[in-house]
Amino acid sequence: MRDVQSLAAQPSSSASVAHPTVHPATPPAAAQAEERVQRSLFGEILDWMLVPLLLLWPISIAITYVVAKSIANQPFDQALDDSVTVLSQQVSEVNGKVVTRLTDPSRDFLRADDVDNVYYLITGPHGEYIDGDHDMHLPPVEDETSHPGKVMFWDSSVHGSDVRIAYTYVDLRSAAEANLTGAEQLRQPRPPARLALVQVGETLEKRARLANEIIKGVILPQFLILPIALALIWFALSRGLSPLSELQQRIRARRPDDLSPIDSGQVPEEISPLVRSLNDMLSRLSLSIQTQKRFIADAAHQMKTPLAGMRMQSELALRQTSQQDIHRSLEQLAKSSESATRLVNQLLSLARAENQSQESAPFVEVDLSEFARTVVQDWVQASFSQRIDFGFEQAEQALPVLCNPLMLRELLGNLIDNALHYTPVEGRVTVRVRAEPAAGLAPELAILEVEDTGPGIPPAERDHVFQRFYRILDSGRGGSGLGLAIVREIAQQHDAEVTISYNPRSSDPELPGSLLRVCFRLQRKPDIDSSPDSH
């Protein structure tokens, strides 16, 4: 498609170029709501240590209370066991009647307790009262025949007070009846067991006192140990976090221009990843500052020449008296200002390209073929003014690539500007977009080519032309030496590759031309294979 007029007639807005979505600014109230409250590492660790400790403390008290009661019950249960055993030995059956051999002093001794009330009750085989306190309750119903002589315990109440009761059953049969042999049982069956119930109970005052004493002996030291433990935890955390304070002091003591790495050997192992990340950031910051310093120095150096020329031309025009000489000086002044403007624009483009990132300007997917068409349309008028045959060859299908549209436009604009600048009058400049297959498979690369019929770039100079402010001495066309440096910087950000060769379509040995090729990775493979085709 080499019809420049028809290409220029197409509106640039027809190209389907994707642009990043612009979101409205976050309201101040929402921004304040999203701010995170600054938290103290010391307080965070202290909370995670004290909260479990304060939760475990009442649990330990409850466990101590249960254990103390169990310990306190053991000696008193043993005393009740002895009492009910002794009392059961005083129960017998005489002439079919259950009797006890307790004397009044024995009863007084049984009840002799300064703290707790002691109760006892003896009942016969049929539950009839034999001796003791009528107010005591009977134990739970059990298989009585399986427990004669065994002492058991249960909890009950007497006169509204809780009591611990030991009880046992007494076999009232005589020893001769109870110990009949098998042959004797055949001749004379053993009579059924006749069991008398003996109970001895006491209130729980002494048990509670002993349990409280045990609890006091365990809990009171904890009240002294807990503040000491808190103080030790506080001291240990302060000492453990002291390397952070030392690191903070070392960083604060640095000079503002000191971007050297922090020595990670002087910090604990846990802080080493943080220090390494900080060193990486310092390295990137140092590189960024060096780039800015180099840019400022280069810009100042490069601006001296056009500014000096403009000053000289203006002073010369002021001294001239002839209108023709003044007009000539003003023309030179206009050319110098145009050169300075172009240099400033390229310097700003280079600075923007070097500081561009996907975080500040997210990449979007665009059709490289349609995108290149819109950029070519912007340069049609410039090609008319220089009388250069300017053409565009479009791919047959969409070639989606991931890019920053603003930077990609800058890349292609510099390639076209460089080609138009070095191509002589009546020369040819062609922008081509095509897909390139890889190893015979479906196309995997999107190729952007700009070819011209200018003097070309010798192979020995092709690595140097990407350096900033580098110019080929015998080119004879001037220039700032920034265009291809901008192209390489933007291509690297897009993971693209830039190559330079002679124009294979040039037929003039004196003007071999140049072919600059930029290879992008496709986001997805086209549906059909394509080959370069000129329209």
C-alpha positions in Angstrom: 0.0 0.0 0.0 2.3 2.7 -1.3 -0.5 5.2 -2.0 0.5 7.9 0.4 -2.4 10.2 -0.2 -5.0 7.4 0.5 -3.1 6.5 3.6 -3.0 10.1 4.8 -6.8 10.4 4.1 -7.7 7.7 6.6 -8.5 9.1 10.1 -6.0 8.0 12.8 -8.9 7.3 15.1 -10.0 4.3 13.0 -7.2 2.2 14.5 -8.2 -0.1 17.3 -5.5 0.8 19.8 -6.1 -0.3 23.4 -5.3 2.2 26.1 -5.0 1.7 29.8 -8.2 2.2 31.8 -8.2 5.3 33.8 -9.8 4.9 37.2 -11.1 7.8 39.2 -9.0 9.0 42.1 -9.7 7.4 45.4 -11.7 9.8 47.7 -9.7 11.1 50.7 -12.1 9.4 53.1 -11.7 6.0 51.4 -7.9 6.5 51.3 -7.9 7.2 55.1 -10.0 4.1 55.7 -7.5 2.0 53.8 -4.5 3.2 55.8 -3.1 0.5 58.0 -2.5 1.4 61.6 1.2 1.2 62.4 1.9 -1.7 64.7 4.7 -2.3 67.1 6.8 -5.4 66.6 7.7 -5.3 70.3 4.0 -5.1 71.3 3.0 -7.7 68.8 5.5 -10.3 70.2 4.6 -9.3 73.8 0.9 -9.8 73.1 1.5 -13.3 71.6 3.5 -14.3 74.7 1.3 -12.7 77.4 -2.1 -13.7 76.1 -1.5 -17.4 76.1 0.3 -17.0 79.5 -2.7 -15.2 81.0 -5.1 -17.8 79.5 -3.0 -20.7 80.9 -2.8 -19.2 84.4 -6.6 -19.7 85.3 -6.5 -23.1 83.7 -3.5 -24.1 85.9 -5.4 -22.8 88.9 -8.4 -25.0 88.1 -6.2 -28.0 87.5 -4.4 -27.3 90.8 -7.8 -27.1 92.6 -8.9 -30.5 91.2 -5.6 -32.1 92.1 -5.6 -30.5 95.6 -9.1 -31.9 96.3 -8.0 -35.3 95.2 -4.9 -35.2 97.4 -7.0 -33.9 100.3 -9.6 -36.7 99.9 -7.1 -39.5 100.1 -6.1 -39.4 103.8 -9.6 -38.6 105.0 -11.1 -41.4 102.9 -8.5 -43.7 104.4 -9.6 -42.7 107.9 -13.3 -43.3 107.0 -12.3 -46.7 105.6 -10.6 -47.6 108.9 -13.6 -46.3 110.9 -16.2 -48.2 108.9 -14.0 -51.4 109.0 -13.7 -51.2 112.8 -17.4 -50.5 113.2 -18.4 -53.4 110.9 -16.4 -55.7 113.2 -18.7 -54.8 116.0 -21.8 -56.0 114.2 -23.0 -59.6 114.6 -26.2 -61.6 114.8 -27.3 -63.2 118.0 -30.3 -65.5 118.1 -31.5 -64.1 114.7 -31.2 -60.5 115.9 -28.6 -58.0 114.7 -26.7 -56.4 117.6 -23.7 -54.2 118.0 -21.0 -54.3 120.7 -20.5 -50.5 120.8 -20.2 -49.0 124.2 -20.9 -45.3 125.0 -17.1 -44.5 125.2 -16.7 -46.1 121.8 -19.5 -44.0 120.4 -18.0 -40.8 121.9 -14.6 -41.7 120.4 -16.2 -42.3 117.0 -17.8 -38.9 117.0 -14.8 -37.1 118.6 -13.8 -34.5 116.0 -13.3 -30.8 116.7 -14.0 -29.7 113.1 -16.3 -32.0 111.2 -19.5 -33.7 112.3 -19.2 -37.5 112.1 -22.3 -39.6 111.5 -22.8 -43.4 111.4 -25.8 -45.7 110.7 -26.2 -49.5 111.0 -29.2 -51.2 109.3 -30.2 -54.8 109.2 -30.7 -57.1 106.3 -34.2 -55.8 105.7 -33.3 -52.1 106.1 -34.4 -52.0 109.7 -32.7 -49.5 112.0 -30.0 -51.0 114.3 -27.9 -48.1 115.6 -26.6 -44.6 114.7 -28.2 -41.5 113.1 -31.6 -41.8 111.5 -31.1 -38.9 109.2 -28.4 -40.6 107.0 -29.6 -41.7 103.6 -29.1 -45.2 102.2 -26.5 -45.6 99.4 -27.5 -46.3 95.8 -29.1 -49.7 95.2 -26.4 -52.2 94.1 -25.9 -55.9 93.9 -25.3 -56.3 97.6 -24.2 -59.9 97.4 -21.1 -59.0 95.4 -19.7 -56.5 97.9 -19.7 -57.9 101.4 -16.6 -56.7 103.3 -15.7 -54.2 100.6 -15.6 -50.5 101.6 -17.1 -48.1 99.1 -17.7 -44.3 99.1 -20.4 -41.9 98.1 -21.4 -38.3 98.6 -24.6 -37.3 100.3 -25.9 -34.7 102.7 -27.1 -34.7 106.3 -28.9 -31.8 107.9 -28.2 -29.7 104.8 -24.4 -30.2 104.9 -22.4 -32.1 102.4 -20.9 -35.3 103.8 -18.5 -38.0 102.5 -19.8 -41.5 103.4 -17.9 -44.8 103.6 -20.1 -47.9 103.7 -19.8 -51.6 103.6 -21.9 -54.7 104.0 -21.5 -57.2 106.8 -22.3 -60.9 106.1 -24.2 -62.1 109.2 -23.8 -65.7 108.5 -21.6 -67.7 110.8 -18.2 -68.8 109.5 -19.4 -72.4 109.4 -22.4 -71.5 107.2 -20.3 -69.3 104.9 -17.5 -71.9 104.4 -19.5 -75.0 103.5 -17.7 -77.3 101.1 -19.3 -78.6 97.9 -20.1 -82.1 99.4 -21.6 -80.4 102.4 -23.7 -78.1 100.2 -25.2 -81.1 98.5 -26.3 -82.6 101.8 -27.1 -79.2 103.4 -27.6 -76.2 101.1 -25.9 -73.0 102.2 -28.4 -70.4 103.5 -28.7 -67.1 101.5 -26.5 -64.2 102.6 -27.9 -61.9 105.3 -26.2 -58.5 105.0 -26.2 -55.6 107.4 -25.2 -52.1 106.1 -22.7 -50.1 108.1 -22.1 -46.4 107.1 -19.8 -43.8 108.5 -19.8 -40.2 107.1 -18.2 -36.9 108.0 -18.6 -33.3 106.7 -16.1 -31.8 104.3 -14.7 -28.9 106.4 -11.2 -30.5 107.0 -11.0 -31.6 103.4 -11.8 -28.0 102.2 -9.2 -26.6 104.6 -6.5 -29.0 103.4 -7.4 -28.3 99.8 -7.2 -24.6 100.4 -3.9 -24.9 102.1 -2.5 -26.9 99.1 -3.9 -24.3 96.7 -2.4 -21.4 98.7 0.9 -23.2 98.8 0.9 -23.5 95.0 -0.9 -20.3 93.9 0.7 -17.7 96.2 4.2 -18.4 94.7 2.7 -17.9 91.3 1.7 -14.3 92.2 5.3 -13.6 93.0 6.7 -15.6 90.0 4.3 -14.0 87.4 5.6 -10.4 87.8 9.2 -11.7 87.7 8.4 -13.7 84.5 6.8 -10.6 82.9 9.9 -8.5 83.8 12.2 -11.2 82.4 10.0 -11.4 79.2 10.2 -7.7 78.8 14.0 -7.7 79.3 14.4 -10.6 76.9 12.4 -8.9 74.2 14.3 -5.7 74.6 17.6 -7.5 74.3 16.3 -9.6 71.4 15.1 -6.6 69.4 18.2 -4.5 70.2 19.8 -5.4 66.8 16.9 -3.6 65.1 17.7 -0.5 67.1 21.4 -0.8 66.3 20.6 -1.2 62.6 18.3 1.8 62.8 21.1 3.9 64.4 23.6 2.8 61.7 21.2 3.7 58.9 20.5 7.1 60.5 24.2 7.8 60.9 24.8 7.5 57.2 25.4 10.4 55.0 22.5 11.3 52.6 24.6 10.3 49.6 25.9 7.0 51.1 24.1 4.3 49.1 26.7 1.5 49.9 25.3 -1.9 50.9 24.6 -2.5 54.6 26.8 -5.2 56.2 24.5 -8.1 56.7 27.1 -9.9 58.8 26.3 -7.6 61.8 22.6 -8.5 62.0 20.8 -11.6 63.2 19.9 -14.3 60.7 16.2 -13.4 60.9 16.9 -9.8 59.8 19.3 -10.8 57.0 16.5 -11.1 54.3 15.3 -7.6 55.2 18.9 -6.3 54.9 19.4 -8.0 51.6 16.2 -6.6 50.2 17.2 -3.1 51.5 20.6 -3.5 49.8 18.9 -4.5 46.6 16.7 -1.4 46.8 19.8 0.8 47.5 21.5 -0.7 44.5 18.6 0.1 42.3 18.4 3.6 43.8 22.1 4.1 43.2 21.7 3.1 39.6 18.7 5.4 39.2 20.6 8.3 40.7 23.6 7.6 38.5 21.3 7.5 35.4 19.8 10.8 36.4 23.2 12.4 37.0 24.4 11.1 33.7 21.3 12.3 31.9 21.7 15.8 33.5 25.4 16.0 32.5 24.7 14.8 29.0 21.7 17.1 28.6 23.8 20.1 29.8 26.6 19.2 27.5 24.4 18.7 24.4 22.4 21.8 25.0 25.5 24.0 25.0 26.0 23.8 21.2 22.5 24.8 20.0 22.2 27.4 22.7 25.6 28.9 21.8 24.6 28.9 18.1 21.3 30.6 18.8 23.0 33.2 20.9 25.6 33.8 18.1 22.9 34.1 15.4 20.8 36.5 17.5 23.9 38.7 18.3 24.8 38.6 14.6 21.3 39.6 13.6 21.4 42.6 16.0 24.6 43.8 14.4 23.3 43.5 10.8 21.9 46.5 8.9 20.9 44.8 5.7 17.4 43.2 5.7 18.8 40.3 3.6 21.5 39.6 6.2 19.1 39.9 9.1 16.7 37.5 7.3 19.5 35.0 6.8 20.5 35.2 10.5 16.9 34.7 11.5 16.6 31.6 9.3 19.7 30.2 11.0 18.3 31.1 14.4 15.0 29.2 13.5 17.0 26.2 12.4 19.0 26.2 15.6 15.9 26.6 17.7 14.3 23.7 15.8 17.4 21.5 16.5 17.3 22.5 20.1 13.6 21.7 20.4 14.2 18.3 18.8 17.0 17.6 21.2 15.0 18.6 24.2 12.1 16.4 23.1 14.4 13.4 22.6 16.0 14.0 25.9 12.6 14.0 27.6 11.6 10.9 25.7 14.8 9.1 26.8 14.2 10.1 30.4 10.6 8.9 30.3 11.7 5.6 28.7 14.4 5.0 31.3 12.0 5.6 34.2 9.0 3.7 32.7 7.8 0.6 34.5 4.8 -1.7 34.2 3.7 -0.6 37.7 3.5 3.1 36.7 2.0 2.4 33.2 0.4 -1.1 33.0 0.9 -2.9 29.7 -2.1 -3.7 27.5 -2.7 -5.8 24.5 -2.8 -4.1 21.1 -2.9 -5.1 17.5 0.6 -4.2 16.3 -0.5 -3.9 12.6 -3.3 -1.5 13.3 -1.2 0.4 15.8 1.6 0.9 13.4 -0.9 2.2 10.8 -2.0 5.0 13.1 1.6 6.0 13.8 2.5 6.0 10.1 -0.4 8.4 9.4 1.1 11.0 11.7 4.3 11.1 9.6 2.8 11.3 6.2 2.9 15.1 6.1 6.6 15.1 7.1 7.4 12.7 4.2 5.6 15.1 1.8 7.7 18.0 2.9 10.9 16.0 2.4 9.7 14.5 -0.9 10.2 10.9 0.2 8.1 8.0 -1.0 6.6 6.8 2.4 4.8 3.5 2.5 3.2 1.0 4.8 2.8 -2.8 4.4 0.2 -4.3 6.8 0.0 -7.9 8.0 -2.9 -10.0 6.8 -4.2 -10.8 10.3 -4.1 -9.3 13.7 -0.8 -9.5 15.6 -1.6 -9.0 19.3 1.4 -7.9 21.5 1.6 -6.7 25.1 2.9 -3.1 25.3 2.7 0.3 26.7 1.0 2.2 23.8 2.7 5.5 24.6 6.2 4.0 24.7 5.5 1.9 21.6 4.4 5.0 19.7 7.7 6.6 20.8 9.7 3.7 19.5 8.1 3.6 16.1 8.2 7.4 15.8 11.9 7.5 16.4 12.5 4.7 13.8 10.5 6.6 11.2 12.1 9.9 12.1 15.6 8.4 11.9 14.8 6.9 8.5 13.3 10.1 7.1 16.2 12.1 8.5 18.9 10.1 6.7 17.0 9.3 3.5 17.8 11.7 0.6 15.1 13.4 -1.5 13.1 11.1 -3.8 14.2 8.2 -1.6 11.9 5.5 -0.1 10.9 4.7 3.5 8.7 1.7 4.2 7.2 0.5 7.5 6.3 -3.1 7.5 4.4 -5.4 10.0 4.4 -9.1 9.5 4.4 -12.4 11.4 7.4 -14.7 11.4 7.1 -18.4 11.8 9.4 -20.3 14.1 10.8 -23.7 13.0 7.9 -24.2 10.4 5.2 -23.9 13.1 2.5 -21.2 13.3 3.9 -17.7 13.6 5.2 -16.8 17.0 6.9 -13.4 16.4 5.4 -10.1 15.4 8.0 -8.3 13.3 8.1 -4.5 12.9 10.5 -3.3 10.2 11.5 0.2 9.0 13.6 0.2 5.9 15.0 3.2 4.0 17.3 3.9 1.0 19.7 6.1 2.9 23.5 5.7 3.3 23.0 2.8 5.7 24.9 1.9 8.9 28.2 0.1 8.5 28.5 -3.2 10.5 31.3 -1.8 12.6 29.0 1.1 13.8 25.8 -0.9 14.5 26.6 -1.6 18.1 27.6 2.0 18.8 24.6 3.7 17.3 22.5 2.5 20.2 24.7 4.5 22.6 23.4 7.9 23.6 24.8 11.0 21.7 26.8 8.7 19.4 26.9 10.0 15.8 28.5 8.5 12.7 31.1 11.1 11.7 30.7 10.8 7.9 27.0 10.7 7.9 26.8 14.5 7.1 23.3 14.9 8.4 23.9 15.9 12.0 21.3 14.7 14.6 21.3 14.4 18.3 22.4 10.7 18.5 19.4 9.8 20.8 16.8 8.3 18.5 18.2 4.7 18.4 19.1 4.9 22.1 15.5 5.5 22.9 14.4 2.7 20.6 16.7 0.2 22.4 15.6 1.3 25.8 11.9 0.9 25.0 12.5 -2.4 23.2 14.2 -3.8 26.3 11.3 -2.9 28.4 9.0 -4.8 26.0 11.3 -7.8 26.0 11.8 -7.2 22.3 15.0 -7.5 20.1 16.3 -4.8 17.8 18.6 -5.6 14.8 20.2 -3.6 12.1 21.1 -4.7 8.5 21.4 -3.3 5.0 18.2 -2.8 3.0 17.9 -6.0 0.9 15.6 -4.2 -1.6 18.1 -1.3 -2.3 19.6 -1.3 -5.8 22.0 1.6 -5.4 25.5 0.5 -4.2 26.1 4.1 -3.0 23.0 4.1 -0.9 22.7 0.6 0.5 20.0 1.7 3.0 19.1 0.4 6.4 16.6 -2.2 7.7 15.8 -1.9 11.4 13.8 -4.8 12.7 12.1 -5.1 16.1 10.9 -8.6 17.1 7.9 -8.8 19.6 6.5 -11.9 21.1 2.9 -12.6 20.2 0.3 -12.9 22.9 -1.4 -15.7 21.0 -0.8 -17.5 17.7 -2.7 -16.2 14.6 -5.2 -18.5 13.1 -3.4 -18.7 9.7 0.1 -18.5 8.6 1.2 -15.2 7.0 4.0 -14.1 4.7 5.2 -10.6 4.0 3.0 -9.1 1.2 3.3 -5.5 -0.2 0.1 -3.8 -1.0 
